[in-house]
Amino acid sequence: MPADQAPLAGVAGVVLAAGRSRRFGADKRWASWQDEPLLAYVLHTARAACERVLVVVERHDPALDELLERLPAELVVCPDAHRGLVFSRRCGLDALRGDTGLRGVLVFLGDMPAIRPVDARRLGAMMLETGLPVRPVHRGDPGHPVACPVRWLAELGESGFPAATGRAIEWEYPGVVSDVDRPVDLDTLPTS
């Protein structure tokens, strides 16, 4: 990211990284892709676009300490994360309560390392410009990060992207829909 591009003021990034990685067979947050753990890529992108970054996990993992020292983010422990993505999302959004300068949130998934900072910044800027929730869509598939103004955070927490009022934006770059469920998925991630 060029030095003259500061993170979006008043925008927080919530990185959901509390999954159990059942299909992957190991903790995929630490799977190596281009010489970095997957979670490092997601945190880097969130930090490039967002003024504040939170990472939601089910329990504290000492391996996170070193990563969060290098790529600072606030740790949010969500004991109910095993119950599903909605619980992780709610924990992350609840941790933002009381942030009076908050204008909106970008929700990232911890297993989507191919999202570029330019994609996240553009989605966040669209959200701020329109005042509406936005999400990228690549060839009909909904992607991430989801960008949501404060006004819709309760709906986002309860039921996900507010599709009735939000905008789906056609996105050319496939990284916005490229997640890692199995080890073989690492070989098919877009690289630019």
N, C-alpha and C positions, 0 to 999 in steps of 0.2 A: 504494500500500500504506500503510495507516495506520502511523504511527510506532511504535505499541505492538506491532506484529507483527514480531518479529525473525525472521531466517532460522532454519530448523530446525537445531538444534544437532547436529553430527556428520553432517550430510547434505551430500554434494557433488553438484553438478550437472555433468554431462558433456554439452557441446554438440557434436554431430557436424556439422562444417561443412567437410568436405573433399571434397564431391562436385564433379563436373566440370560440372554444369549443362548437359548436352548438349541436353536437350529445351527448355530455357529459351532457349538461344541466346546467353547472356552470363552473367557471374558473378552469379547471382541473390542472393548474400549482400548485394550492394549495390543491388539493385532497390529502388526507393522505394515504400513503402506508408504512407499517412497521414503523409507528410513525414519518414519515418525509413527507413534500410536494414532489410531483413528481419532480418538478424542482430542488429541493435540490439534489436529486440523480444524475440527469444529470449533474449539475454543479460540484458535487464531482468527478464524473468520468472524466469530461473534465479537471478539475484542476489536477488530478492525471497523466494525459497523456500529457497535453499541457503546454507550457511555458507561454502562454498568452491565456486568455479566454474572449470571448465577448458573451453577451446574447442580442438577437434581440427581441424587443417588439414593439407593435404598438404605445403604449403611456406609459408614466411613470406611474407606480403604486407605491404608497408609501409603500405597503407591500414588494416590492422588496428591499427597502433600508436595512431592517434588514437582509434579506437573503444574500444580496451582501456584507454586512459587515462581515458576518460569512464565506461566501464562495465567496471571492472577484472575481469579473468579471467586465469587462467594459460594461456599458449599452449603447446599440445602439437603438435609437428610430427610427422606420421606419413607418412614417405616411401612406405609401402606402401598408402596410402589408395586409390590407383587400382585396387587389386585387389578392392575391395568394402567395403561397410558394416561387415562383421565385423572387418576390419582396423582401421578407424577406432575402432570400439568397444573393441577390445582395447587399442589405444594409450592411449585415455583412461583405461580401467580400470587398465592397468599403471602409469600415472603416479600413481595413488593408493596404490600399494603403500608400505607403511611409515607410512601415516597411522594412528597408533594410536588416534586418537579417532573414526575413521570408523565410523558406524553404518549407513549406507546411501547409495545413489546414485540420483539421478534422471537418466535419459538423455533428452536433448532432441534433436530434429533441427533443424538450422539453417534449414530451409525451412518451419517451422511457426510463423509469427509470431502467430497468433491464439490461442494458448494463453495463458490469463490467469494472473496470479500466484496468484489464489485457487484455480485448478484444480491448479496444481503444489503449492501448500502442502497442499491437502486430500489429494492422492495421497501426498505424503511423510508426512503425519501418519497416514494409514491404514497405510502400510508400517510405521512405527514402532510403532503401536498393536497391529497383528496379528503383527508379526514375519515377515510373508510378502511375497513379491513381489506387486505390484499393477500393473494397467494399466487405463486407461479404454477402454471400448468404446462406440461411438456407433452405434446401429442395426446392430449386427452387425460393424462395422468396428473392428479393433483400433487404438488410438491411442497418443499420447504425452503427457507423458513416462511412460516405464516407471520404476517405483520398485522398487528391489531392495535388500534388506538385505545386509550384508557376507557373510553365510553363503552366498549364492547368486551372488556376483560371478564366480566361475570359470565357472559354467554360463552366466551371462549373457554373458560374454566369448566363449565358444566357440560357443554355439548360440542366443543371444538369450533372450527372455523365458522363464523356467522355467514353462511352462504347466501341467505336471503338478502342481506344488506351489503355483503362484501363483493369484491371484484376478483374474478379469476383472470390472471394475466398470462396470455400465451408467451411461453419462454422458449427461446431457441436452444439454449444450452442444457444438455441432458443431466448435468450434475445436480439439478434441483429435484430430480426424482430418483437419483441413484443411491440406494441404500445397500448396506452390507448385512445380509442375513446368513450367508454361508461362506466359508473360506473361498470358494470359487468366485464369489462376487468381487473380491479384491482385484481379480484379473481383468474385470470388465469396467472398472470405474474410469470415467473420462478424466483426462489429465490437464485439460486447458479449456 
